[in-house]
Amino acid sequence: MSGSRNHRAYVVWAAGVCAYLIAVTQRTTFGVAGIEATERFDATASQLAVFTVVQLLVYAALQIPVGVLVDRWGPRALIMTGALLMMLGQLQLAFADSVGAGIVGRLLVGAGDATTFISVLRLLPAWFEPRRIPVLTQWTGIIGQLGQIMSVVPFVAVLSTFGWTPAFLAASSLSLLAFVLALALIRDSPQRKSGVVPTLRQTGVSLAEAWRQPGTRLGLWSHFTIQFPGTVFVLMWGYPYLVSAEGVEEGAASALMTLFVAVGIICGPILGRYVARHPLRRSTMVLAIAGAITVGWLLVLLHAGPAPYWLLAVLVVALAIGGPGSMIAFDFARTFNPSTRVGTATGIVNIGGFAASLVSMYVIGVVLDLLLASGFSEGRLYSLASFRLALATQLVFLALGVGAMLVVRRRVRRQLADQGVVVPPIRQAVARERARRRQEKALRRFPEPPGRGGPGPS
């Protein structure tokens, strides 16, 4: 890759990542405004959950259509369309004064958000060498998740100082910026388009082939399993749970949300290098992260009384690792599918986590309302005991995801074996890695002189 093309590639990627960062900001603004939304719309917990569930339902439902459209029309057009939809959605929400009007705004935000991430990932194979893509995929997710800080810190500050309408108008203006940057800087590939657009029949065949590929389904269940706990926590129930149930001060709750993003920033590049170095062990890492999330929730939910701040921080760290960990799922889509259907396969994978998120999110709201109506909550919608029972429903989804992963992984490994690729047992893999590291360490300490078994300095 020449220097000028390399520079241009990073400019295109940076503009795409900026659009994704803004999309994440729009996605998460309502989560941190949950308490204000309850008062503004006079909403119950399940009604409040509908706002985000509708947003995620639209997001999840559009993943395959968006993936197909990205492969047909290119990522630039989809990023620009998404920015306009999110701008209109936040504008609608700024002036909404009823549950119905607010839901329309979140529906538009969900539709615009749905177009952005897949489109940005679709830019990477066109502009970068394959060896760079796993790490760049992680950095895309990491930088994008800074949008959570945008919603937790400046958006909350504007919301508390100036009120609902100015805060959502400010958020709406960010999507206009994303549209302008995409229009000015993003190009679908270094080469000019050939003008050949796949037919509908070819598109349908591509979709069917992507789904039949076991590697695509392994990506879907990987995303399902470890993406949703963090999304549910950050997007909807984490802030009310921390402040109203655990009694954490608002500033300390914002600090925990910021910790969530910081952990993702630290872990993302590490996981990206792991994937690049150990492509046959990607699912093992996903399962390990699922185990960490499960243990984190069990420690908090089973603690007698309000959990100490340090234990809540441990939970947030475990949930945060699931964010960059879920990006491994898109590497399955990329490596098990040809470039012509990567967008379609990525759309299928991306359904997993968000489908789990919206169902889990809504179930938590319904459980909270049922416990309030039964008298269990003693008149407090967001009591600690009620929240613990409601949040425990996530463990069912975690178990479902892990079970499905194990089934599909066996099919993937059979497919690899048919191609002559055998995945060794984990003990052998660990032993080989230790031996490799010992050898590298020995060579660094005692480099062989030229002509004595080593190549010598060049």
C-alpha positions in Angstrom: 0.0 0.0 0.0 1.5 3.3 -1.1 1.9 6.2 1.4 -0.7 8.4 -0.2 -3.3 5.6 -0.4 -2.4 4.6 3.2 -3.1 8.2 4.3 -6.4 8.3 2.4 -7.5 4.9 3.8 -7.1 6.2 7.4 -9.0 9.4 6.5 -11.9 7.4 5.2 -11.8 5.1 8.2 -11.6 8.1 10.6 -14.7 9.6 9.0 -16.6 6.3 9.3 -15.5 5.8 12.9 -16.7 9.4 13.7 -20.1 8.5 12.2 -20.2 5.4 14.3 -19.2 7.3 17.5 -22.1 9.7 16.9 -24.4 6.8 16.3 -23.5 5.2 19.6 -24.1 8.6 21.3 -27.6 8.8 19.8 -28.2 5.1 20.8 -27.3 5.7 24.4 -28.7 9.2 25.2 -32.1 7.8 26.2 -30.6 5.3 28.6 -29.0 8.1 30.8 -32.2 10.1 30.5 -34.4 7.3 31.9 -35.3 8.9 35.1 -36.2 12.2 33.4 -38.2 10.2 30.7 -40.2 8.5 33.4 -41.3 12.0 34.7 -41.7 13.6 31.3 -43.9 10.8 29.8 -45.4 9.6 33.1 -44.3 6.1 32.1 -44.1 2.8 33.9 -41.0 0.6 33.8 -42.3 -1.6 31.0 -43.4 1.5 29.0 -40.0 3.0 29.5 -38.4 -0.2 28.3 -40.6 0.0 25.1 -38.7 3.1 24.0 -35.4 1.2 23.9 -36.9 -2.1 22.8 -38.5 -0.5 19.8 -35.2 1.1 18.9 -33.3 -2.2 19.2 -36.1 -4.1 17.5 -35.8 -1.8 14.4 -32.0 -2.0 14.6 -32.0 -5.8 14.7 -34.7 -6.2 12.1 -32.8 -4.0 9.6 -29.4 -5.8 10.0 -29.9 -8.3 7.1 -31.5 -5.7 4.8 -28.8 -3.2 5.6 -26.1 -5.9 5.0 -27.6 -6.6 1.6 -27.9 -2.9 0.8 -24.2 -2.3 1.8 -23.1 -5.1 -0.6 -25.3 -3.6 -3.4 -24.9 0.2 -3.0 -21.8 0.7 -0.8 -21.2 1.9 2.7 -21.0 5.7 2.0 -24.7 6.0 1.0 -25.8 3.9 4.0 -23.8 6.0 6.5 -25.2 9.2 5.1 -28.8 7.9 5.2 -28.3 6.7 8.8 -27.1 10.1 9.9 -30.1 11.8 8.5 -32.5 9.3 10.1 -30.9 9.7 13.5 -30.9 13.5 13.2 -34.7 13.4 12.5 -35.2 10.9 15.4 -33.5 13.0 18.0 -35.3 16.1 16.7 -38.6 14.3 17.1 -37.7 13.2 20.6 -36.7 16.7 21.6 -40.3 18.0 21.3 -42.2 14.7 22.1 -44.5 15.0 25.1 -46.2 11.6 24.9 -45.1 8.0 24.9 -46.2 7.5 21.3 -44.4 10.5 20.0 -41.3 9.6 21.9 -41.3 6.0 20.5 -41.5 7.4 16.9 -38.3 9.3 17.6 -36.5 6.3 19.0 -37.7 4.2 16.0 -36.0 6.7 13.6 -32.8 6.6 15.8 -32.8 2.8 15.7 -33.2 2.8 11.9 -30.3 5.2 11.4 -28.1 3.4 13.9 -28.7 0.2 12.1 -27.0 1.4 8.9 -23.8 2.7 10.5 -21.7 0.0 12.1 -22.0 -2.6 9.3 -21.2 0.1 6.8 -18.0 1.2 8.6 -16.8 -2.5 8.9 -17.5 -2.9 5.2 -15.0 -0.2 4.4 -12.1 -2.0 6.0 -11.6 -4.9 3.5 -11.7 -2.3 0.6 -9.1 0.0 2.1 -6.8 -2.2 4.3 -4.7 -5.3 4.1 -6.2 -8.4 5.7 -3.6 -8.6 8.5 -4.6 -5.1 9.8 -8.4 -5.8 9.9 -8.8 -7.6 13.2 -7.1 -4.8 15.2 -8.8 -2.1 13.1 -12.1 -3.8 13.8 -11.4 -3.6 17.5 -10.4 0.1 17.3 -13.6 0.8 15.4 -15.6 -0.6 18.2 -13.5 1.1 20.9 -13.6 4.6 19.4 -17.3 4.2 18.6 -18.0 3.3 22.3 -16.6 6.7 23.3 -20.1 7.8 22.3 -21.2 6.4 25.6 -19.0 8.9 27.4 -20.6 11.6 25.1 -24.0 10.6 26.4 -22.9 10.1 30.1 -20.9 13.3 30.6 -21.7 16.2 28.2 -25.2 15.1 27.3 -26.1 14.5 31.0 -24.7 17.9 31.8 -26.8 19.7 29.1 -29.8 17.7 30.2 -29.5 18.6 33.9 -28.6 22.3 33.2 -30.9 23.2 30.2 -33.5 20.5 30.2 -34.9 17.9 27.8 -35.5 19.8 24.6 -32.1 21.6 24.3 -30.2 18.3 25.2 -31.9 16.3 22.4 -31.6 19.2 19.9 -27.8 19.3 20.6 -27.7 15.5 20.1 -29.6 15.9 16.8 -27.0 18.4 15.5 -24.2 15.8 15.9 -25.8 13.6 13.3 -25.8 16.5 10.8 -22.0 16.7 11.4 -21.7 12.9 10.7 -23.6 13.4 7.4 -21.3 16.2 6.3 -18.2 14.2 7.1 -19.4 11.2 5.2 -20.4 13.2 2.2 -17.0 15.0 2.1 -14.5 12.2 3.1 -15.9 8.7 2.7 -15.4 6.7 -0.5 -16.4 3.1 -0.9 -13.1 1.9 -2.2 -9.8 3.2 -3.8 -11.1 2.1 -7.2 -14.0 3.6 -9.0 -17.2 1.6 -9.0 -17.8 -0.7 -11.9 -21.5 0.2 -11.9 -22.4 -3.5 -11.7 -25.1 -4.1 -9.1 -26.1 -7.6 -8.1 -29.5 -8.8 -9.2 -32.2 -9.6 -6.6 -31.7 -13.3 -7.4 -28.0 -13.0 -6.8 -28.7 -11.1 -3.6 -31.0 -13.9 -2.3 -28.5 -16.6 -3.2 -25.8 -14.6 -1.3 -28.0 -14.3 1.8 -28.8 -18.0 1.8 -25.2 -19.0 1.4 -24.1 -16.7 4.2 -26.7 -18.3 6.5 -25.8 -21.8 5.5 -22.1 -21.1 6.4 -21.6 -22.5 10.0 -19.0 -19.8 10.6 -21.6 -17.1 10.1 -23.9 -18.7 12.7 -21.0 -19.1 15.1 -20.5 -15.4 14.8 -24.2 -14.8 15.4 -24.3 -16.8 18.6 -21.0 -15.4 19.8 -22.5 -11.9 19.4 -25.7 -13.0 21.1 -23.9 -14.3 24.1 -21.5 -11.6 25.2 -22.8 -8.4 23.6 -26.2 -8.1 25.2 -25.3 -7.9 28.9 -23.3 -4.8 28.5 -25.8 -3.3 26.1 -28.7 -3.9 28.5 -26.7 -2.4 31.3 -25.5 0.8 29.5 -28.4 1.4 27.2 -31.3 1.0 29.6 -31.1 -0.5 33.1 -27.6 0.1 34.5 -28.0 3.7 35.5 -31.4 3.3 37.2 -30.2 0.1 38.9 -27.0 1.8 40.3 -28.7 5.0 41.4 -32.2 3.9 42.6 -31.5 0.3 43.7 -27.9 0.2 44.9 -27.9 3.8 46.2 -24.9 4.9 44.2 -24.5 8.7 43.8 -25.1 10.0 40.3 -21.5 11.1 39.9 -20.2 7.7 41.0 -22.7 6.0 38.6 -21.4 8.1 35.8 -17.8 7.1 36.8 -18.8 3.4 36.5 -20.2 4.0 33.1 -17.0 5.8 32.1 -15.1 2.8 33.5 -17.1 0.6 31.1 -15.8 2.5 28.2 -12.2 2.7 29.5 -12.0 -1.1 30.0 -13.2 -1.5 26.4 -10.5 0.8 25.2 -7.8 -1.2 27.0 -9.1 -4.7 26.1 -9.9 -4.0 22.5 -6.4 -3.9 21.0 -5.4 -6.9 23.2 -8.3 -9.0 21.9 -7.5 -7.8 18.3 -3.9 -9.1 18.6 -5.2 -12.3 20.1 -7.5 -12.9 17.2 -4.8 -12.2 14.7 -2.4 -14.5 16.4 -4.8 -17.3 17.4 -7.6 -17.5 14.8 -8.4 -21.1 15.8 -9.1 -20.0 19.4 -11.5 -17.2 18.9 -14.5 -19.1 20.2 -12.6 -20.1 23.3 -12.1 -16.5 24.2 -15.8 -15.7 23.7 -16.7 -18.6 26.0 -14.2 -17.4 28.6 -15.7 -13.9 28.5 -19.2 -15.3 28.9 -18.0 -17.1 32.0 -16.6 -13.9 33.4 -19.9 -12.0 32.8 -21.9 -14.8 34.5 -19.6 -14.9 37.6 -19.7 -11.1 37.8 -23.5 -11.0 37.9 -23.7 -13.9 40.4 -21.4 -12.1 42.8 -23.4 -9.0 42.7 -26.9 -10.5 42.7 -26.1 -12.9 45.6 -24.4 -10.3 47.8 -26.3 -9.6 51.0 -27.5 -6.1 50.9 -26.3 -3.4 48.5 -23.2 -4.4 46.7 -20.0 -2.4 47.7 -18.7 -0.1 45.1 -15.6 -2.2 44.3 -17.9 -5.2 43.5 -20.0 -3.1 41.2 -16.8 -2.0 39.5 -15.8 -5.7 39.0 -19.2 -6.3 37.4 -18.8 -3.3 35.1 -15.3 -4.6 34.1 -16.7 -8.0 33.2 -19.6 -6.5 31.2 -17.2 -4.1 29.4 -15.0 -6.9 28.2 -18.0 -8.3 26.4 -18.1 -5.2 24.1 -14.7 -5.7 22.4 -15.1 -9.5 22.9 -18.3 -9.4 20.8 -16.3 -7.9 17.9 -14.7 -11.3 17.5 -18.0 -12.4 16.0 -17.5 -10.1 13.0 -14.1 -11.7 12.4 -16.0 -15.0 11.9 -18.2 -13.4 9.3 -15.2 -11.9 7.5 -13.1 -15.1 7.4 -15.8 -17.6 6.6 -17.4 -15.7 3.8 -16.0 -14.2 0.5 -15.7 -10.4 0.2 -18.9 -10.2 -2.0 -21.1 -11.2 0.9 -19.2 -9.9 3.9 -21.8 -7.1 4.5 -24.7 -9.7 4.4 -22.9 -12.0 6.8 -22.0 -9.1 9.1 -25.7 -8.2 9.2 -26.7 -11.7 10.2 -24.1 -11.7 13.0 -25.1 -8.3 14.3 -28.7 -9.5 14.8 -27.5 -11.8 17.6 -26.5 -9.4 20.3 -29.2 -6.8 19.7 -32.0 -9.4 19.5 -30.9 -10.7 22.8 -30.6 -7.2 24.1 -34.1 -6.1 23.2 -35.8 -9.3 24.5 -33.8 -9.2 27.8 -34.3 -5.5 28.2 -38.1 -5.8 27.9 -38.3 -8.9 30.1 -36.5 -7.0 32.9 -39.1 -4.1 32.6 -42.0 -6.6 32.7 -40.6 -8.4 35.7 -40.1 -5.1 37.6 -43.8 -4.1 36.8 -45.1 -7.5 37.9 -43.2 -7.3 41.2 -44.5 -3.8 41.8 -48.1 -4.9 41.1 -47.8 -8.0 43.4 -46.6 -5.8 46.3 -43.2 -7.5 46.4 -41.5 -4.1 45.7 -43.3 -2.5 48.7 -44.3 0.5 46.5 -40.8 1.1 45.0 -40.6 0.3 41.3 -36.8 0.2 41.4 -36.2 -1.6 44.7 -33.0 -3.6 45.2 -34.8 -6.9 45.7 -37.0 -6.4 42.6 -34.0 -5.4 40.4 -32.1 -8.4 41.5 -34.8 -10.8 40.4 -35.4 -8.9 37.2 -31.7 -8.8 36.3 -31.2 -12.5 37.1 -33.3 -13.3 33.9 -30.2 -12.4 31.9 -28.5 -15.6 33.1 -31.1 -17.6 31.0 -30.0 -15.8 27.9 -26.4 -16.4 28.7 -26.9 -20.1 29.1 -28.9 -20.3 25.8 -26.1 -18.5 24.0 -23.3 -20.7 25.3 -25.3 -23.8 24.5 -25.9 -22.7 20.9 -22.3 -21.7 20.5 -21.0 -25.1 21.5 -23.4 -26.9 19.1 -22.4 -24.6 16.1 -18.7 -24.7 17.0 -18.7 -28.5 16.6 -20.0 -28.0 13.0 -17.4 -25.4 12.2 -14.6 -27.6 13.4 -16.0 -30.5 11.3 -15.9 -28.2 8.3 -12.4 -27.1 9.1 -11.3 -30.8 9.5 -12.7 -31.6 6.1 -10.5 -28.8 4.7 -7.5 -30.3 6.5 -7.4 -27.8 9.4 -7.4 -29.6 12.8 -8.0 -27.6 16.0 -5.8 -29.2 18.6 -7.0 -29.7 22.2 -6.6 -26.6 24.4 -3.9 -28.3 26.5 -1.7 -28.8 23.4 -2.4 -25.3 22.2 -1.3 -23.8 25.6 1.8 -26.1 25.7 2.8 -25.0 22.2 2.3 -21.3 23.0 4.4 -21.6 26.2 7.2 -23.4 24.2 7.1 -20.6 21.6 7.3 -17.9 24.2 10.2 -19.7 25.9 12.0 -20.0 22.6 11.5 -16.3 21.8 12.7 -15.3 25.3 15.8 -17.5 24.9 16.6 -16.0 21.5 16.3 -12.5 23.0 18.6 -13.3 25.9 21.1 -15.4 23.9 21.0 -14.4 20.2 22.9 -16.8 18.0 25.8 -15.2 16.1 25.8 -15.1 12.3 26.7 -18.4 10.8 25.9 -20.4 13.9 22.4 -21.7 13.3 20.7 -18.3 12.9 20.3 -15.9 10.0 22.2 -13.1 11.8 21.6 -9.4 11.4 20.7 -8.2 7.9 
